Amino acid sequence: MTGLDASVMLRLMLGQPADQAARAVALLDELSRSGRHAVVSDLVVAEAYFALQHHYDVSKKDAVLTESIGQTTDRTLRNVAVDIAE
């Protein structure tokens, strides 16, 4: 298992900066290919939620969608990463 931090989660959600988002996508691809899982702690979810509101001006309503990420599987995260990459 590989833990993802808030920085990686924000890159996956926002796709910015593009080079860092691409590296985050590559990380998830590598984990998937090797059969490993990505995990996100409750603390990381809270940190991403705070960052979305206070640094990216995302409304509380929109930022709350971040909470579900901590409960997803690596397959769901991979789908998010693929959407960003496209």
Residue pairs with C-beta under 8 A, 6 or more apart in sequence:
1 36
1 37
1 38
1 39
2 27
2 31
2 36
2 37
2 38
2 39
3 38
3 39
3 40
3 41
3 44
4 38
4 39
4 40
4 44
4 77
5 44
6 44
6 47
6 48
6 51
7 20
8 24
8 27
9 40
9 44
9 45
9 48
9 66
9 69
10 48
10 51
10 52
10 56
11 17
11 20
11 21
11 23
11 24
12 21
12 24
12 25
12 28
12 77
12 80
12 81
12 84
13 48
13 52
13 66
13 69
13 80
13 84
14 21
14 56
15 21
15 84
21 84
21 85
22 85
24 81
25 81
25 82
25 84
25 85
27 38
28 38
28 74
28 77
28 78
28 81
29 78
29 81
31 37
31 38
31 74
32 74
32 75
32 78
36 74
37 73
37 74
38 74
38 77
40 69
40 70
40 72
41 70
42 70
44 70
45 66
45 67
45 69
45 70
48 66
48 69
49 63
49 64
49 66
49 67
52 58
52 62
52 63
52 66
53 59
53 60
53 63
69 77
69 80
